[in-house]
Amino acid sequence: MDHRYIENELSYLERMLPRFAGGPFPISYWRGRIESLKPPAEVRSQHLRLIGLKKRIREIEAFTNIA
């Protein structure tokens, strides 16, 4: 994948996930978008951000399972 495309997706997901994780799209939609990203190995910052998004989605899932 192109690193600029991934950068744009990461930025979008970092902004939107906290706002819209509870709806109108299901958690599986957001997880699918996150899982589809495959940053190049040499772009470590994108890998770290992707790890952060994966952690955030797990936290949201855990919270919604409790509620």
N, C-alpha and C positions, 0 to 999 in steps of 0.2 A: 504494500500500500504506500501511496505517496505520503511523505511525512507532513506536507502542508495540509492535506485532507485530514489526517489524523489529528493534527494540531487544532484545526477548526472543530472537529467532532469533540475532542477533549474539552475545549473551551465551552462549547455549547452544553455538553453534558454536565460540566461542573457548575454552570449557571442554572440549568433547568432542573436537574435532579432534585435539589432541595425544595424547589417550589412545587413541582408537579408529581412527585413520587406517589402521592396519595390519590391521584386521579388527574385527568380523565383516562390516562393510559395505565394498564396494569403494570405491576412490578416486572413481570416477564418481558414486557416491551423494552423497558430500560435496561434490564439485564442483557437482553439480546443485542441491543445497540453497543453496550460496553464490551460484550464478549466478541463481537464482530471485528473489533479493532486489533490490528496486528502491527504495532510500531516496529520500525527497523531496529535491529539489535544495537546499533551504535547510538541511538537516541535515548539515552538512559533517563532523561527527564520525563519523556513520554511514558516510559515503562513505570516510573514511580507514580505518576499521576493516574495511570490506569489501575495500579494497585490500590491507590486511594479511593478511586471510584468503586472498585469491587468491594472494598471494605465498607464504604458508605451504603451500597445496595444491600449488603448483608445486614447492616444495622437497621435499615429501614424494614427489611423483611422480618427481622426479629421483633421489632417494635409493633408491626402490624399483626404479627401472630399472637402477641400478648394482648393487644387491645380487643 
